Amino acid sequence: MSSPILKGEPYSPERTAEIIDGLNREGFAHLGPTLKPDEVEALRDAMQRKWADSAMHDEVGDQIQGISMMRMFEYSTAFRDLIVREPFASLAEAVLGEDCHMLAQNALRTEPAEPVESGKSGGWHLDDLVHFPLNDEFERHDPRMTMPCMVLQVFTPLTDVDEVKYGPTEVVPGSHYAGRRPNDSYNPNFDERGPVSILAKAGDAYLFNNQVWHRGAPNVSDRVRYLAGVTYSKRFVSQKLYPFIDYRMPEHVWEGADERLQRFLGRHKKGAYG
């Protein structure tokens, strides 16, 4: 059975350079329309099927905080093939190196929330650790330097998130230069710049350095928000596949995977340390 995910086309060198320049400067970049309607539908259907599976909601189920569904490449060929869908794969290689890999692949499903409830939590964060922390003696990293990107998040909404009420991803531009976590849980700012919303239609795509301050804004609409994507990292950053040292990739994931996809899945040649 053929995959519903198209191969796609890499961006031109000029467009790639423009995106990377924006990513380096602002910490994020909006790619615009990318996935076709059939691709969006296949990915959304996979999320709905997995969410309906009662096993996912067990104590050791494949979800985090009732929002994030883990290891979608195991569950759906469409999600697996999204990893090497262009222009995502070539952008990841341009930012992270030609030996980069998928760090994780989680899909986010956000239920509508009452406005009063949504205001109780700011939700601003950066993913995992601060990679280049600064002590209080320094206000920020020098703007003349290019902040390294170790982990790159690519998201594509599977429902329209073209108004703030639908809960778009929000970022504080340039905050990957902060060298610390968000300075306010509800209204962070960096270099006198506050949050911006990345408004997008279903099938659009955007990416960001995982060190930029971000959140999913409260979904105060009347519908569920579905968000697909891939988290890529440099090779030396280990994959985050629960249950970690005991994890073994199911054999069916490898079926029909070419050499490039296998490498993105973590099948590397010998390198530093082994």
N, C-alpha and C positions, 0 to 999 in steps of 0.2 A: 504494500500500500504506500503510495507516494505521500510525502509530507505536505501539509497545507502551508508550510512556511517557504517562502520564495528565497532564492539565492540572493537576490538584490545586487546592487552595484556599489563598489567603493566610491567615495567622493573623489573628485579631482585633487591633485596635489595642492592646488591653490585653495580650494574649499577646506581641505583637511588642515592646512596651515592656519586658516582663518579661525576654525573651530578651536584648535589647540591654543591659539593666541588668546581667545576669549576665555577658555578654561583656565589657562595660566594666570590671567589677569583678574578675572571675576570669580573663579572657582566653579563656574558652571557654564553651560552653553545649551541653547535651545536649537534642536536640529530641524524642527518642523515636521510636516507630514512624511511618514516613513512606511508604516505597515499598510497593507491593503485590507479592505473590509473582511475578506475571507480569513485572513490571518488573525485579525482582531477577534472575529467570531470564534475561531478554533481555540485560541488562547483563553478567552473568557469562558467558553464551554468547559474547558479542562479545569479551570478554577472552580466553577460551579459544581462539577461532578466531585471533585476532591472535597470541597466543603460539605457536600451532602453525605460523605462517607463518615459514619459514626466513629470508625476507628481513628480518624484524624483527631478527634476531640478527647481521646483517652488521655490519661495522665502523661503517657510517654508518646503522645501523638505528634504528628509532623506539623506543629504550629507553635507560634510564640505569641503570647499575650492575646490570643484570640483574634489576631489580625494578620500575622505573617505566616504563610504556608511555605514550609521549607522543602528544599531539594525537588523542585518542580520538574527537573530534567529526568528524574526517576519515573515520574507519574505520566508524563506526556511527551510524545515524540515532538510535538509542536514546540514545547518549551525547550527541549534538548536542542532542536535545530535553530532555535532563536539565538543560541550562543554564538553561532557562526554566521548569522544573518548579516548581510552587508546593509548599511555601512558600519554596523557595530563592531564587528570583528577587526576590521582594518583600522578603525579608530583606536580600539583598545591596544592593538600592536604598535600604533604610532605613538601613543602616550606611554605605554608600559614596557615596550620592547617586544621583539618577535617571539620570545619564549614565554610570554605572559600566559596566564590561565584563568579559568573561572574560579573565583574565590568561593562563591555561593550563588544559589539562584532561588530567591524567595519571591513569592507573589503576595501582594498586599490587598486585603479585602477590608474595607472600612464601612461599617454600618452607619446609617444616619444617627445623629445624636441631637438631643435637645440643646438649644443654644445655651441654656443655663448650665447644663452639664459640661458642655464643651469648653466653657470659659474657666473651668476649675483647674485645668492643667495646661501649661504652656507647651510642653513637649519639645522644646528646642534642644538640640543635641548635635554632636558630631559622632560618627560611627566608630565605636571601639575606643582605642587610645588616642591621645594627642601625640602625633608622631614626632613633632619637633617642639617640645614644650619650652616655654620661657619662664623665668622667674619674674618677680615683681619689679626688678630693676629695669626691665625692658618693656616698652609699651607694645611692641609688635616686631615682626621680622622686617628686615630692610626691604622696601619696595623695589629696590634695584635688582634684587635676586629673583630667580624663578623658583617658586616653591615646588619641590618634588611632589609628584603624585604617585603614591604607592598603591592606592585602591581607587578604582573608578566605578561609579555606579551609573548604569544606564537604565532609564525607566521609559516605558511607553504605556500611557493610559489606555484602558480597554473600554472605558466609558468617557463621554465628554466631561472634561473638567475645565470648562471655559468660563466659569464664574467662581468667585471665591466661595460661595455657599456649598459647592461640591467638594471642597476639601483639597485644593491643589497643594503640590509640594511648594514650600516656601523656603527661601534662602536669604542669607545676609551676604550680599556681594563683597568679595575680597576678604572674608573672615577666615579663610584658610591661612592668612598671614598672621592671625592673632596669636598663635602659639599657646592657646588655652581654650577652655570650654566657654560656651556662651556666657556673656556677662549679665544676662537677665533671663529669667525663665519665661517671661511673657512678652517682653518687647526688647530684644537684644539689638545692639547697634555696634557698628565697627567703622572707624574713621568717619563718623557722623552720617553713616548710611544705615538705614533700617531695613526691615524685611521687604522682599518682593515676592509676588506670587508668580509661579510658572504656569500660566493658563494654557491649556492644550485641548485639542480635540482627540477623540479616540483614534489611535494609529499614529499620532504625533510621537516624537521622542525627544528626550533631553538627557544630559549627562552632567555629573558633577564629581569633583574631588571629594572623597568622603570626609575630608577635614574641614569643609565649609560648614558653617552653622546652618542647620536646616530642620524642617519638621514637615509632617503632613498636617495641613490646617484642618480644623474641625469640619467634618461633613455635616452641615446643618440643613441639607436638602432632604428630599423624600425618597432617595434611591441609594443603593449601595455603590460605592466607588471601587472599581477593579483596576489594579495596577500591576503590569508585568514588567519583566526586565532581567538583567544579568548584572552581577557584581564581578568585575575583573580585577586582577591584581598582578603585580610583578611576580616572577617565579619564586623569589625567595620568601614571599609572604605565603605561609601555609594555607591550604584550603580549609574552610570552616564547614565541615560536613559532619553533623552530629550522627553518631556518638564519637566522633573524632578518632582516637587511636583504634577503636573497635569497628570503625566504618569500613564497609566493603561495598564497592560499587556493583550493583546488580548486573548480571551478564547481559540482560536485554538492552541496557543502555548503550552497549558497544555495537549492537547490530546495525550494520550499514554505515558506521561512522568512518569517515575518511581520516587520513593522517592528521590533518589540521584540527578537525573536531576532537580526535583522540587527545591531541596535545592540550587543547583547551580544557578537556575533561580531566587533565592531570597526568597523562601518560608521557612523561618527559624522557629525553635522553640523559645520559650521565652528565653531571655538572659539578659545580662546587659542592663539596662535602659528600658527594656520592653520585 
